[in-house]
């Protein structure tokens, strides 16, 4: 993570503003990820139960 910020600072020093401003991709290993379609259907089920 710190290397990502260091790389961005290097890009800014090289006047690569667009590349330095791009969104970071964060990956967490070992954490289950819900698909958007599953999360939406689960949210509807919780609302119906309430």
PDBQT receptor file of N, H, CA, C and O in Angstrom, charges set to zero:
ATOM      1  N   UNK A   1       0.831  -1.194   0.000  1.00  0.00    +0.000 N 
ATOM      2  CA  UNK A   1       0.000   0.000   0.000  1.00  0.00    +0.000 C 
ATOM      3  C   UNK A   1       0.877   1.260   0.000  1.00  0.00    +0.000 C 
ATOM      4  O   UNK A   1       0.609   2.212  -0.732  1.00  0.00    +0.000 OA
ATOM      5  N   UNK A   2       1.913   1.250   0.821  1.00  0.00    +0.000 N 
ATOM      6  H   UNK A   2       2.130   0.476   1.416  1.00  0.00    +0.000 HD
ATOM      7  CA  UNK A   2       2.792   2.420   0.860  1.00  0.00    +0.000 C 
ATOM      8  C   UNK A   2       3.514   2.596  -0.471  1.00  0.00    +0.000 C 
ATOM      9  O   UNK A   2       3.786   3.718  -0.896  1.00  0.00    +0.000 OA
ATOM     10  N   UNK A   3       3.825   1.471  -1.126  1.00  0.00    +0.000 N 
ATOM     11  H   UNK A   3       3.604   0.559  -0.781  1.00  0.00    +0.000 HD
ATOM     12  CA  UNK A   3       4.501   1.566  -2.415  1.00  0.00    +0.000 C 
ATOM     13  C   UNK A   3       3.595   2.212  -3.452  1.00  0.00    +0.000 C 
ATOM     14  O   UNK A   3       4.070   2.939  -4.324  1.00  0.00    +0.000 OA
ATOM     15  N   UNK A   4       2.276   1.949  -3.364  1.00  0.00    +0.000 N 
ATOM     16  H   UNK A   4       1.890   1.359  -2.655  1.00  0.00    +0.000 HD
ATOM     17  CA  UNK A   4       1.330   2.579  -4.290  1.00  0.00    +0.000 C 
ATOM     18  C   UNK A   4       1.396   4.098  -4.177  1.00  0.00    +0.000 C 
ATOM     19  O   UNK A   4       1.401   4.807  -5.183  1.00  0.00    +0.000 OA
ATOM     20  N   UNK A   5       1.447   4.588  -2.944  1.00  0.00    +0.000 N 
ATOM     21  H   UNK A   5       1.443   4.013  -2.126  1.00  0.00    +0.000 HD
ATOM     22  CA  UNK A   5       1.510   6.038  -2.751  1.00  0.00    +0.000 C 
ATOM     23  C   UNK A   5       2.844   6.598  -3.218  1.00  0.00    +0.000 C 
ATOM     24  O   UNK A   5       2.894   7.690  -3.786  1.00  0.00    +0.000 OA
ATOM     25  N   UNK A   6       3.915   5.869  -2.988  1.00  0.00    +0.000 N 
ATOM     26  H   UNK A   6       3.875   4.983  -2.527  1.00  0.00    +0.000 HD
ATOM     27  CA  UNK A   6       5.238   6.317  -3.447  1.00  0.00    +0.000 C 
ATOM     28  C   UNK A   6       5.266   6.379  -4.977  1.00  0.00    +0.000 C 
ATOM     29  O   UNK A   6       5.826   7.308  -5.559  1.00  0.00    +0.000 OA
ATOM     30  N   UNK A   7       4.655   5.374  -5.623  1.00  0.00    +0.000 N 
ATOM     31  H   UNK A   7       4.200   4.619  -5.151  1.00  0.00    +0.000 HD
ATOM     32  CA  UNK A   7       4.582   5.378  -7.088  1.00  0.00    +0.000 C 
ATOM     33  C   UNK A   7       3.784   6.577  -7.590  1.00  0.00    +0.000 C 
ATOM     34  O   UNK A   7       4.141   7.185  -8.599  1.00  0.00    +0.000 OA
ATOM     35  N   UNK A   8       2.713   6.914  -6.892  1.00  0.00    +0.000 N 
ATOM     36  H   UNK A   8       2.423   6.420  -6.073  1.00  0.00    +0.000 HD
ATOM     37  CA  UNK A   8       1.896   8.064  -7.298  1.00  0.00    +0.000 C 
ATOM     38  C   UNK A   8       2.667   9.376  -7.152  1.00  0.00    +0.000 C 
ATOM     39  O   UNK A   8       2.563  10.257  -8.006  1.00  0.00    +0.000 OA
ATOM     40  N   UNK A   9       3.423   9.504  -6.095  1.00  0.00    +0.000 N 
ATOM     41  H   UNK A   9       3.507   8.789  -5.401  1.00  0.00    +0.000 HD
ATOM     42  CA  UNK A   9       4.235  10.705  -5.919  1.00  0.00    +0.000 C 
ATOM     43  C   UNK A   9       5.274  10.816  -7.036  1.00  0.00    +0.000 C 
ATOM     44  O   UNK A   9       5.533  11.906  -7.546  1.00  0.00    +0.000 OA
ATOM     45  N   UNK A  10       5.863   9.682  -7.408  1.00  0.00    +0.000 N 
ATOM     46  H   UNK A  10       5.652   8.797  -6.994  1.00  0.00    +0.000 HD
ATOM     47  CA  UNK A  10       6.817   9.680  -8.521  1.00  0.00    +0.000 C 
ATOM     48  C   UNK A  10       6.139  10.128  -9.812  1.00  0.00    +0.000 C 
ATOM     49  O   UNK A  10       6.709  10.906 -10.576  1.00  0.00    +0.000 OA
ATOM     50  N   UNK A  11       4.921   9.640 -10.057  1.00  0.00    +0.000 N 
ATOM     51  H   UNK A  11       4.457   9.008  -9.436  1.00  0.00    +0.000 HD
ATOM     52  CA  UNK A  11       4.185  10.036 -11.264  1.00  0.00    +0.000 C 
ATOM     53  C   UNK A  11       3.892  11.533 -11.261  1.00  0.00    +0.000 C 
ATOM     54  O   UNK A  11       3.993  12.191 -12.296  1.00  0.00    +0.000 OA
ATOM     55  N   UNK A  12       3.529  12.070 -10.097  1.00  0.00    +0.000 N 
ATOM     56  H   UNK A  12       3.447  11.535  -9.256  1.00  0.00    +0.000 HD
ATOM     57  CA  UNK A  12       3.261  13.509 -10.012  1.00  0.00    +0.000 C 
ATOM     58  C   UNK A  12       4.523  14.316 -10.310  1.00  0.00    +0.000 C 
ATOM     59  O   UNK A  12       4.462  15.347 -10.980  1.00  0.00    +0.000 OA
ATOM     60  N   UNK A  13       5.651  13.850  -9.817  1.00  0.00    +0.000 N 
ATOM     61  H   UNK A  13       5.700  13.013  -9.272  1.00  0.00    +0.000 HD
ATOM     62  CA  UNK A  13       6.917  14.541 -10.091  1.00  0.00    +0.000 C 
ATOM     63  C   UNK A  13       7.247  14.533 -11.577  1.00  0.00    +0.000 C 
ATOM     64  O   UNK A  13       7.950  15.416 -12.068  1.00  0.00    +0.000 OA
ATOM     65  N   UNK A  14       6.735  13.526 -12.295  1.00  0.00    +0.000 N 
ATOM     66  H   UNK A  14       6.164  12.808 -11.896  1.00  0.00    +0.000 HD
ATOM     67  CA  UNK A  14       6.974  13.414 -13.731  1.00  0.00    +0.000 C 
ATOM     68  C   UNK A  14       5.850  14.072 -14.542  1.00  0.00    +0.000 C 
ATOM     69  O   UNK A  14       5.767  13.887 -15.757  1.00  0.00    +0.000 OA
ATOM     70  N   UNK A  15       4.986  14.840 -13.864  1.00  0.00    +0.000 N 
ATOM     71  H   UNK A  15       5.053  14.990 -12.878  1.00  0.00    +0.000 HD
ATOM     72  CA  UNK A  15       3.833  15.517 -14.489  1.00  0.00    +0.000 C 
ATOM     73  C   UNK A  15       2.847  14.555 -15.135  1.00  0.00    +0.000 C 
ATOM     74  O   UNK A  15       2.185  14.912 -16.109  1.00  0.00    +0.000 OA
ATOM     75  N   UNK A  16       2.740  13.342 -14.606  1.00  0.00    +0.000 N 
ATOM     76  H   UNK A  16       3.278  13.053 -13.814  1.00  0.00    +0.000 HD
ATOM     77  CA  UNK A  16       1.769  12.349 -15.063  1.00  0.00    +0.000 C 
ATOM     78  C   UNK A  16       0.552  12.406 -14.137  1.00  0.00    +0.000 C 
ATOM     79  O   UNK A  16       0.277  11.465 -13.391  1.00  0.00    +0.000 OA
ATOM     80  N   UNK A  17      -0.171  13.531 -14.200  1.00  0.00    +0.000 N 
ATOM     81  H   UNK A  17       0.052  14.295 -14.806  1.00  0.00    +0.000 HD
ATOM     82  CA  UNK A  17      -1.256  13.789 -13.255  1.00  0.00    +0.000 C 
ATOM     83  C   UNK A  17      -2.407  12.801 -13.426  1.00  0.00    +0.000 C 
ATOM     84  O   UNK A  17      -2.970  12.331 -12.437  1.00  0.00    +0.000 OA
ATOM     85  N   UNK A  18      -2.758  12.485 -14.657  1.00  0.00    +0.000 N 
ATOM     86  H   UNK A  18      -2.301  12.867 -15.460  1.00  0.00    +0.000 HD
ATOM     87  CA  UNK A  18      -3.879  11.568 -14.901  1.00  0.00    +0.000 C 
ATOM     88  C   UNK A  18      -3.571  10.190 -14.325  1.00  0.00    +0.000 C 
ATOM     89  O   UNK A  18      -4.414   9.598 -13.652  1.00  0.00    +0.000 OA
ATOM     90  N   UNK A  19      -2.383   9.679 -14.582  1.00  0.00    +0.000 N 
ATOM     91  H   UNK A  19      -1.698  10.159 -15.129  1.00  0.00    +0.000 HD
ATOM     92  CA  UNK A  19      -2.000   8.365 -14.064  1.00  0.00    +0.000 C 
ATOM     93  C   UNK A  19      -1.924   8.382 -12.538  1.00  0.00    +0.000 C 
ATOM     94  O   UNK A  19      -2.320   7.416 -11.886  1.00  0.00    +0.000 OA
ATOM     95  N   UNK A  20      -1.423   9.463 -11.974  1.00  0.00    +0.000 N 
ATOM     96  H   UNK A  20      -1.101  10.248 -12.503  1.00  0.00    +0.000 HD
ATOM     97  CA  UNK A  20      -1.293   9.565 -10.519  1.00  0.00    +0.000 C 
ATOM     98  C   UNK A  20      -2.649   9.708  -9.840  1.00  0.00    +0.000 C 
ATOM     99  O   UNK A  20      -2.780   9.396  -8.656  1.00  0.00    +0.000 OA
ATOM    100  N   UNK A  21      -3.658  10.173 -10.569  1.00  0.00    +0.000 N 
ATOM    101  H   UNK A  21      -3.552  10.426 -11.531  1.00  0.00    +0.000 HD
ATOM    102  CA  UNK A  21      -4.985  10.408  -9.991  1.00  0.00    +0.000 C 
ATOM    103  C   UNK A  21      -5.933   9.220 -10.162  1.00  0.00    +0.000 C 
ATOM    104  O   UNK A  21      -7.064   9.262  -9.678  1.00  0.00    +0.000 OA
ATOM    105  N   UNK A  22      -5.493   8.177 -10.835  1.00  0.00    +0.000 N 
ATOM    106  H   UNK A  22      -4.574   8.143 -11.228  1.00  0.00    +0.000 HD
ATOM    107  CA  UNK A  22      -6.354   7.014 -11.077  1.00  0.00    +0.000 C 
ATOM    108  C   UNK A  22      -6.719   6.335  -9.757  1.00  0.00    +0.000 C 
ATOM    109  O   UNK A  22      -5.969   6.405  -8.783  1.00  0.00    +0.000 OA
ATOM    110  N   UNK A  23      -7.872   5.684  -9.737  1.00  0.00    +0.000 N 
ATOM    111  H   UNK A  23      -8.481   5.627 -10.528  1.00  0.00    +0.000 HD
ATOM    112  CA  UNK A  23      -8.326   4.979  -8.537  1.00  0.00    +0.000 C 
ATOM    113  C   UNK A  23      -7.405   3.807  -8.229  1.00  0.00    +0.000 C 
ATOM    114  O   UNK A  23      -6.919   3.126  -9.132  1.00  0.00    +0.000 OA
ATOM    115  N   UNK A  24      -7.176   3.588  -6.953  1.00  0.00    +0.000 N 
ATOM    116  H   UNK A  24      -7.571   4.142  -6.219  1.00  0.00    +0.000 HD
ATOM    117  CA  UNK A  24      -6.406   2.433  -6.513  1.00  0.00    +0.000 C 
ATOM    118  C   UNK A  24      -7.308   1.208  -6.490  1.00  0.00    +0.000 C 
ATOM    119  O   UNK A  24      -8.493   1.305  -6.170  1.00  0.00    +0.000 OA
ATOM    120  N   UNK A  25      -6.748   0.067  -6.826  1.00  0.00    +0.000 N 
ATOM    121  H   UNK A  25      -5.786  -0.012  -7.086  1.00  0.00    +0.000 HD
ATOM    122  CA  UNK A  25      -7.464  -1.200  -6.699  1.00  0.00    +0.000 C 
ATOM    123  C   UNK A  25      -6.979  -1.865  -5.424  1.00  0.00    +0.000 C 
ATOM    124  O   UNK A  25      -5.787  -2.117  -5.253  1.00  0.00    +0.000 OA
ATOM    125  N   UNK A  26      -7.913  -2.145  -4.536  1.00  0.00    +0.000 N 
ATOM    126  H   UNK A  26      -8.882  -1.941  -4.674  1.00  0.00    +0.000 HD
ATOM    127  CA  UNK A  26      -7.564  -2.749  -3.250  1.00  0.00    +0.000 C 
ATOM    128  C   UNK A  26      -8.072  -4.182  -3.249  1.00  0.00    +0.000 C 
ATOM    129  O   UNK A  26      -9.254  -4.432  -3.485  1.00  0.00    +0.000 OA
ATOM    130  N   UNK A  27      -7.173  -5.119  -2.982  1.00  0.00    +0.000 N 
ATOM    131  H   UNK A  27      -6.213  -4.916  -2.791  1.00  0.00    +0.000 HD
ATOM    132  CA  UNK A  27      -7.541  -6.522  -2.905  1.00  0.00    +0.000 C 
ATOM    133  C   UNK A  27      -7.231  -7.028  -1.504  1.00  0.00    +0.000 C 
ATOM    134  O   UNK A  27      -6.135  -6.817  -0.984  1.00  0.00    +0.000 OA
ATOM    135  N   UNK A  28      -8.196  -7.689  -0.907  1.00  0.00    +0.000 N 
ATOM    136  H   UNK A  28      -9.086  -7.860  -1.330  1.00  0.00    +0.000 HD
ATOM    137  CA  UNK A  28      -7.983  -8.276   0.411  1.00  0.00    +0.000 C 
ATOM    138  C   UNK A  28      -8.041  -9.788   0.263  1.00  0.00    +0.000 C 
ATOM    139  O   UNK A  28      -9.091 -10.348  -0.052  1.00  0.00    +0.000 OA
ATOM    140  N   UNK A  29      -6.937 -10.433   0.485  1.00  0.00    +0.000 N 
ATOM    141  H   UNK A  29      -6.084  -9.978   0.741  1.00  0.00    +0.000 HD
ATOM    142  CA  UNK A  29      -6.869 -11.883   0.364  1.00  0.00    +0.000 C 
ATOM    143  C   UNK A  29      -7.553 -12.551   1.551  1.00  0.00    +0.000 C 
ATOM    144  O   UNK A  29      -7.375 -12.143   2.698  1.00  0.00    +0.000 OA
ATOM    145  N   UNK A  30      -8.334 -13.581   1.257  1.00  0.00    +0.000 N 
ATOM    146  H   UNK A  30      -8.478 -13.913   0.324  1.00  0.00    +0.000 HD
ATOM    147  CA  UNK A  30      -8.967 -14.350   2.315  1.00  0.00    +0.000 C 
ATOM    148  C   UNK A  30     -10.295 -13.803   2.801  1.00  0.00    +0.000 C 
ATOM    149  O   UNK A  30     -10.903 -14.382   3.700  1.00  0.00    +0.000 OA
ATOM    150  N   UNK A  31     -10.758 -12.706   2.232  1.00  0.00    +0.000 N 
ATOM    151  H   UNK A  31     -10.264 -12.235   1.501  1.00  0.00    +0.000 HD
ATOM    152  CA  UNK A  31     -12.030 -12.132   2.646  1.00  0.00    +0.000 C 
ATOM    153  C   UNK A  31     -13.081 -12.483   1.598  1.00  0.00    +0.000 C 
ATOM    154  O   UNK A  31     -12.889 -12.192   0.417  1.00  0.00    +0.000 OA
ATOM    155  N   UNK A  32     -14.186 -13.104   2.007  1.00  0.00    +0.000 N 
ATOM    156  H   UNK A  32     -14.342 -13.341   2.966  1.00  0.00    +0.000 HD
ATOM    157  CA  UNK A  32     -15.204 -13.451   1.018  1.00  0.00    +0.000 C 
ATOM    158  C   UNK A  32     -15.824 -12.203   0.397  1.00  0.00    +0.000 C 
ATOM    159  O   UNK A  32     -16.039 -11.202   1.081  1.00  0.00    +0.000 OA
ATOM    160  N   UNK A  33     -16.105 -12.268  -0.889  1.00  0.00    +0.000 N 
ATOM    161  H   UNK A  33     -15.929 -13.081  -1.444  1.00  0.00    +0.000 HD
ATOM    162  CA  UNK A  33     -16.669 -11.139  -1.612  1.00  0.00    +0.000 C 
ATOM    163  C   UNK A  33     -18.034 -11.531  -2.141  1.00  0.00    +0.000 C 
ATOM    164  O   UNK A  33     -18.182 -12.570  -2.784  1.00  0.00    +0.000 OA
ATOM    165  N   UNK A  34     -19.029 -10.705  -1.875  1.00  0.00    +0.000 N 
ATOM    166  H   UNK A  34     -18.909  -9.861  -1.353  1.00  0.00    +0.000 HD
ATOM    167  CA  UNK A  34     -20.365 -10.936  -2.406  1.00  0.00    +0.000 C 
ATOM    168  C   UNK A  34     -20.464 -10.359  -3.804  1.00  0.00    +0.000 C 
ATOM    169  O   UNK A  34     -19.942  -9.276  -4.070  1.00  0.00    +0.000 OA
ATOM    170  N   UNK A  35     -21.122 -11.064  -4.686  1.00  0.00    +0.000 N 
ATOM    171  H   UNK A  35     -21.546 -11.943  -4.470  1.00  0.00    +0.000 HD
ATOM    172  CA  UNK A  35     -21.390 -10.510  -5.999  1.00  0.00    +0.000 C 
ATOM    173  C   UNK A  35     -22.491  -9.480  -5.853  1.00  0.00    +0.000 C 
ATOM    174  O   UNK A  35     -23.327  -9.588  -4.955  1.00  0.00    +0.000 OA
ATOM    175  N   UNK A  36     -22.504  -8.479  -6.727  1.00  0.00    +0.000 N 
ATOM    176  H   UNK A  36     -21.826  -8.391  -7.456  1.00  0.00    +0.000 HD
ATOM    177  CA  UNK A  36     -23.511  -7.418  -6.628  1.00  0.00    +0.000 C 
ATOM    178  C   UNK A  36     -24.914  -7.971  -6.742  1.00  0.00    +0.000 C 
ATOM    179  O   UNK A  36     -25.807  -7.507  -6.033  1.00  0.00    +0.000 OA
ATOM    180  N   UNK A  37     -25.146  -8.953  -7.611  1.00  0.00    +0.000 N 
ATOM    181  H   UNK A  37     -24.421  -9.330  -8.187  1.00  0.00    +0.000 HD
ATOM    182  CA  UNK A  37     -26.486  -9.514  -7.774  1.00  0.00    +0.000 C 
ATOM    183  C   UNK A  37     -26.932 -10.233  -6.510  1.00  0.00    +0.000 C 
ATOM    184  O   UNK A  37     -28.103 -10.153  -6.138  1.00  0.00    +0.000 OA
ATOM    185  N   UNK A  38     -26.005 -10.944  -5.833  1.00  0.00    +0.000 N 
ATOM    186  H   UNK A  38     -25.054 -11.009  -6.135  1.00  0.00    +0.000 HD
ATOM    187  CA  UNK A  38     -26.347 -11.629  -4.586  1.00  0.00    +0.000 C 
ATOM    188  C   UNK A  38     -26.611 -10.631  -3.470  1.00  0.00    +0.000 C 
ATOM    189  O   UNK A  38     -27.537 -10.817  -2.681  1.00  0.00    +0.000 OA
ATOM    190  N   UNK A  39     -25.818  -9.589  -3.394  1.00  0.00    +0.000 N 
ATOM    191  H   UNK A  39     -25.065  -9.438  -4.034  1.00  0.00    +0.000 HD
ATOM    192  CA  UNK A  39     -25.981  -8.583  -2.340  1.00  0.00    +0.000 C 
ATOM    193  C   UNK A  39     -27.318  -7.878  -2.489  1.00  0.00    +0.000 C 
ATOM    194  O   UNK A  39     -27.983  -7.599  -1.491  1.00  0.00    +0.000 OA
ATOM    195  N   UNK A  40     -27.720  -7.586  -3.712  1.00  0.00    +0.000 N 
ATOM    196  H   UNK A  40     -27.180  -7.812  -4.523  1.00  0.00    +0.000 HD
ATOM    197  CA  UNK A  40     -28.990  -6.901  -3.942  1.00  0.00    +0.000 C 
ATOM    198  C   UNK A  40     -30.159  -7.791  -3.555  1.00  0.00    +0.000 C 
ATOM    199  O   UNK A  40     -31.110  -7.311  -2.938  1.00  0.00    +0.000 OA
ATOM    200  N   UNK A  41     -30.117  -9.079  -3.900  1.00  0.00    +0.000 N 
ATOM    201  H   UNK A  41     -29.345  -9.469  -4.402  1.00  0.00    +0.000 HD
ATOM    202  CA  UNK A  41     -31.223  -9.974  -3.575  1.00  0.00    +0.000 C 
ATOM    203  C   UNK A  41     -31.293 -10.237  -2.077  1.00  0.00    +0.000 C 
ATOM    204  O   UNK A  41     -32.383 -10.383  -1.525  1.00  0.00    +0.000 OA
ATOM    205  N   UNK A  42     -30.130 -10.299  -1.405  1.00  0.00    +0.000 N 
ATOM    206  H   UNK A  42     -29.244 -10.180  -1.853  1.00  0.00    +0.000 HD
ATOM    207  CA  UNK A  42     -30.124 -10.486   0.044  1.00  0.00    +0.000 C 
ATOM    208  C   UNK A  42     -30.689  -9.259   0.745  1.00  0.00    +0.000 C 
ATOM    209  O   UNK A  42     -31.378  -9.393   1.756  1.00  0.00    +0.000 OA
ATOM    210  N   UNK A  43     -30.416  -8.089   0.238  1.00  0.00    +0.000 N 
ATOM    211  H   UNK A  43     -29.856  -7.980  -0.583  1.00  0.00    +0.000 HD
ATOM    212  CA  UNK A  43     -30.944  -6.861   0.821  1.00  0.00    +0.000 C 
ATOM    213  C   UNK A  43     -32.448  -6.796   0.701  1.00  0.00    +0.000 C 
ATOM    214  O   UNK A  43     -33.114  -6.311   1.616  1.00  0.00    +0.000 OA
ATOM    215  N   UNK A  44     -33.007  -7.273  -0.411  1.00  0.00    +0.000 N 
ATOM    216  H   UNK A  44     -32.466  -7.666  -1.154  1.00  0.00    +0.000 HD
ATOM    217  CA  UNK A  44     -34.454  -7.289  -0.591  1.00  0.00    +0.000 C 
ATOM    218  C   UNK A  44     -35.103  -8.270   0.357  1.00  0.00    +0.000 C 
ATOM    219  O   UNK A  44     -36.188  -8.010   0.878  1.00  0.00    +0.000 OA
ATOM    220  N   UNK A  45     -34.443  -9.408   0.591  1.00  0.00    +0.000 N 
ATOM    221  H   UNK A  45     -33.561  -9.620   0.168  1.00  0.00    +0.000 HD
ATOM    222  CA  UNK A  45     -34.979 -10.402   1.507  1.00  0.00    +0.000 C 
ATOM    223  C   UNK A  45     -35.011  -9.879   2.928  1.00  0.00    +0.000 C 
ATOM    224  O   UNK A  45     -35.957 -10.160   3.664  1.00  0.00    +0.000 OA
ATOM    225  N   UNK A  46     -34.007  -9.131   3.329  1.00  0.00    +0.000 N 
ATOM    226  H   UNK A  46     -33.239  -8.902   2.731  1.00  0.00    +0.000 HD
ATOM    227  CA  UNK A  46     -33.955  -8.556   4.672  1.00  0.00    +0.000 C 
ATOM    228  C   UNK A  46     -35.053  -7.506   4.854  1.00  0.00    +0.000 C 
ATOM    229  O   UNK A  46     -35.628  -7.390   5.936  1.00  0.00    +0.000 OA
ATOM    230  N   UNK A  47     -35.341  -6.748   3.806  1.00  0.00    +0.000 N 
ATOM    231  H   UNK A  47     -34.874  -6.842   2.927  1.00  0.00    +0.000 HD
ATOM    232  CA  UNK A  47     -36.393  -5.751   3.894  1.00  0.00    +0.000 C 
ATOM    233  C   UNK A  47     -37.749  -6.413   3.991  1.00  0.00    +0.000 C 
ATOM    234  O   UNK A  47     -38.618  -5.927   4.714  1.00  0.00    +0.000 OA
ATOM    235  N   UNK A  48     -37.952  -7.508   3.281  1.00  0.00    +0.000 N 
ATOM    236  H   UNK A  48     -37.246  -7.903   2.694  1.00  0.00    +0.000 HD
ATOM    237  CA  UNK A  48     -39.234  -8.204   3.314  1.00  0.00    +0.000 C 
ATOM    238  C   UNK A  48     -39.461  -8.831   4.680  1.00  0.00    +0.000 C 
ATOM    239  O   UNK A  48     -40.600  -8.892   5.142  1.00  0.00    +0.000 OA
ATOM    240  N   UNK A  49     -38.402  -9.300   5.340  1.00  0.00    +0.000 N 
ATOM    241  H   UNK A  49     -37.476  -9.250   4.965  1.00  0.00    +0.000 HD
ATOM    242  CA  UNK A  49     -38.526  -9.941   6.636  1.00  0.00    +0.000 C 
ATOM    243  C   UNK A  49     -38.814  -8.931   7.740  1.00  0.00    +0.000 C 
ATOM    244  O   UNK A  49     -39.368  -9.298   8.777  1.00  0.00    +0.000 OA
ATOM    245  N   UNK A  50     -38.450  -7.664   7.537  1.00  0.00    +0.000 N 
ATOM    246  H   UNK A  50     -38.000  -7.366   6.695  1.00  0.00    +0.000 HD
ATOM    247  CA  UNK A  50     -38.602  -6.647   8.586  1.00  0.00    +0.000 C 
ATOM    248  C   UNK A  50     -39.982  -6.137   8.684  1.00  0.00    +0.000 C 
ATOM    249  O   UNK A  50     -40.265  -5.278   9.520  1.00  0.00    +0.000 OA
TER     250      UNK A  50
